[in-house]
Amino acid sequence: GNLNPLYVRQRRAAPRHHPAENELFVCRSTKHAPAIRRLLRLLDQRKYEHVSIHALGASIPSACRLALALSARRPALRLRTATSTVPLHDDLHPTAAHLPPTTQVRLTSAIHIRVSFS
């Protein structure tokens, strides 16, 4: 909720990163089965040493499920997990005309899972 009644918070989307072919950024709309197929295809081709799965906030459990599903299908896979905290910027719109618009930083959790055969 809004802690300051003088401003209305508008959450900005996380900055868009243009992923490499061997990276997957998981979001709420990521479909599990197509993601698994894509990652398995990339791993089986051995074109890359690893594939990476990234997620923020509420999408972290989905990223973990994807990595575990890959590991269940290919037991030789190695999963390396790192977590971090990412700053996200929100816009604060004033409810009173005399106040300037401003921004606020909030921190959210991130996960980065590196999946490889070695």
C-alpha positions as a Markdown table, in Angstrom:
| # | Residue | x | y | z |
|---|---|---|---|---|
| 1 | Gly | 0.0 | 0.0 | 0.0 |
| 2 | Asn | 0.9 | 3.7 | -0.1 |
| 3 | Leu | 2.6 | 4.8 | 3.1 |
| 4 | Asn | 2.5 | 8.5 | 2.1 |
| 5 | Pro | -1.0 | 9.8 | 1.3 |
| 6 | Leu | 0.5 | 12.8 | -0.6 |
| 7 | Tyr | 1.8 | 10.5 | -3.3 |
| 8 | Val | 0.5 | 7.6 | -5.4 |
| 9 | Arg | 3.0 | 5.0 | -6.3 |
| 10 | Gln | 3.2 | 3.6 | -9.8 |
| 11 | Arg | 5.5 | 0.6 | -10.0 |
| 12 | Arg | 7.8 | 0.6 | -13.0 |
| 13 | Ala | 8.6 | -2.6 | -14.8 |
| 14 | Ala | 12.1 | -4.0 | -14.3 |
| 15 | Pro | 14.5 | -2.8 | -16.9 |
| 16 | Arg | 14.5 | -5.0 | -20.0 |
| 17 | His | 17.6 | -6.9 | -20.7 |
| 18 | His | 18.2 | -8.3 | -24.1 |
| 19 | Pro | 19.1 | -11.9 | -23.3 |
| 20 | Ala | 21.7 | -13.9 | -25.1 |
| 21 | Glu | 20.4 | -17.1 | -26.7 |
| 22 | Asn | 21.5 | -19.2 | -23.7 |
| 23 | Glu | 19.7 | -17.0 | -21.2 |
| 24 | Leu | 16.1 | -17.2 | -20.0 |
| 25 | Phe | 14.5 | -14.4 | -18.0 |
| 26 | Val | 11.5 | -15.9 | -16.1 |
| 27 | Cys | 8.4 | -13.7 | -15.5 |
| 28 | Arg | 4.9 | -14.4 | -14.5 |
| 29 | Ser | 3.8 | -15.2 | -18.1 |
| 30 | Thr | 6.7 | -17.6 | -18.8 |
| 31 | Lys | 5.2 | -21.0 | -19.8 |
| 32 | His | 6.9 | -23.9 | -18.1 |
| 33 | Ala | 6.8 | -26.6 | -20.9 |
| 34 | Pro | 8.1 | -24.4 | -23.8 |
| 35 | Ala | 10.8 | -23.0 | -21.5 |
| 36 | Ile | 11.9 | -26.6 | -20.6 |
| 37 | Arg | 12.0 | -27.6 | -24.2 |
| 38 | Arg | 14.0 | -24.6 | -25.2 |
| 39 | Leu | 16.6 | -25.0 | -22.4 |
| 40 | Leu | 16.9 | -28.8 | -23.0 |
| 41 | Arg | 17.5 | -28.2 | -26.8 |
| 42 | Leu | 20.2 | -25.6 | -26.0 |
| 43 | Leu | 21.9 | -27.9 | -23.5 |
| 44 | Asp | 21.7 | -31.0 | -25.7 |
| 45 | Gln | 23.2 | -29.1 | -28.7 |
| 46 | Arg | 26.2 | -28.4 | -26.5 |
| 47 | Lys | 26.6 | -25.1 | -28.4 |
| 48 | Tyr | 27.1 | -23.3 | -25.1 |
| 49 | Glu | 28.9 | -24.3 | -22.0 |
| 50 | His | 25.9 | -23.4 | -19.9 |
| 51 | Val | 22.4 | -21.9 | -19.9 |
| 52 | Ser | 21.3 | -19.3 | -17.4 |
| 53 | Ile | 17.9 | -18.8 | -15.8 |
| 54 | His | 17.2 | -15.5 | -14.2 |
| 55 | Ala | 14.2 | -14.3 | -12.2 |
| 56 | Leu | 13.0 | -11.4 | -9.9 |
| 57 | Gly | 10.7 | -11.4 | -6.9 |
| 58 | Ala | 7.6 | -13.5 | -7.2 |
| 59 | Ser | 9.0 | -15.4 | -10.3 |
| 60 | Ile | 11.9 | -16.9 | -8.3 |
| 61 | Pro | 9.9 | -20.1 | -7.4 |
| 62 | Ser | 9.1 | -20.6 | -11.1 |
| 63 | Ala | 12.8 | -20.3 | -12.0 |
| 64 | Cys | 13.7 | -22.9 | -9.3 |
| 65 | Arg | 11.0 | -25.3 | -10.7 |
| 66 | Leu | 12.4 | -24.9 | -14.2 |
| 67 | Ala | 16.0 | -25.7 | -13.0 |
| 68 | Leu | 14.8 | -28.7 | -11.0 |
| 69 | Ala | 12.8 | -30.0 | -13.9 |
| 70 | Leu | 15.9 | -29.8 | -16.2 |
| 71 | Ser | 17.9 | -31.6 | -13.6 |
| 72 | Ala | 15.3 | -34.3 | -13.3 |
| 73 | Arg | 15.4 | -34.9 | -17.1 |
| 74 | Arg | 19.2 | -34.7 | -17.3 |
| 75 | Pro | 20.6 | -36.0 | -14.0 |
| 76 | Ala | 24.2 | -35.2 | -15.1 |
| 77 | Leu | 23.4 | -31.5 | -15.1 |
| 78 | Arg | 25.0 | -29.2 | -12.5 |
| 79 | Leu | 23.0 | -26.3 | -11.0 |
| 80 | Arg | 24.9 | -23.3 | -9.6 |
| 81 | Thr | 22.7 | -20.8 | -7.9 |
| 82 | Ala | 23.4 | -17.2 | -6.9 |
| 83 | Thr | 21.1 | -14.7 | -5.4 |
| 84 | Ser | 21.2 | -10.9 | -5.4 |
| 85 | Thr | 19.2 | -7.8 | -4.5 |
| 86 | Val | 18.2 | -5.6 | -7.4 |
| 87 | Pro | 17.1 | -1.9 | -7.1 |
| 88 | Leu | 13.8 | -1.1 | -8.9 |
| 89 | His | 12.6 | 2.5 | -9.4 |
| 90 | Asp | 9.0 | 3.5 | -8.9 |
| 91 | Asp | 7.3 | 6.8 | -9.9 |
| 92 | Leu | 5.6 | 8.7 | -7.1 |
| 93 | His | 2.8 | 11.0 | -8.5 |
| 94 | Pro | 1.7 | 13.8 | -6.1 |
| 95 | Thr | -2.0 | 14.0 | -5.0 |
| 96 | Ala | -1.5 | 17.7 | -4.4 |
| 97 | Ala | -0.7 | 20.2 | -7.1 |
| 98 | His | 2.1 | 22.0 | -5.2 |
| 99 | Leu | 4.2 | 18.8 | -4.8 |
| 100 | Pro | 6.7 | 17.7 | -7.5 |
| 101 | Pro | 6.7 | 14.2 | -8.9 |
| 102 | Thr | 9.5 | 12.0 | -7.6 |
| 103 | Thr | 10.9 | 8.5 | -7.7 |
| 104 | Gln | 11.5 | 5.9 | -5.0 |
| 105 | Val | 13.8 | 2.9 | -5.0 |
| 106 | Arg | 12.7 | -0.4 | -3.7 |
| 107 | Leu | 14.8 | -3.5 | -3.5 |
| 108 | Thr | 13.7 | -6.9 | -4.7 |
| 109 | Ser | 15.4 | -10.4 | -4.7 |
| 110 | Ala | 16.8 | -11.9 | -7.8 |
| 111 | Ile | 18.0 | -15.4 | -8.6 |
| 112 | His | 20.5 | -16.5 | -11.2 |
| 113 | Ile | 20.8 | -20.2 | -12.0 |
| 114 | Arg | 23.6 | -21.5 | -14.2 |
| 115 | Val | 22.9 | -24.9 | -15.6 |
| 116 | Ser | 25.7 | -26.9 | -17.2 |
| 117 | Phe | 26.9 | -30.5 | -17.8 |
| 118 | Ser | 30.1 | -29.9 | -15.8 |
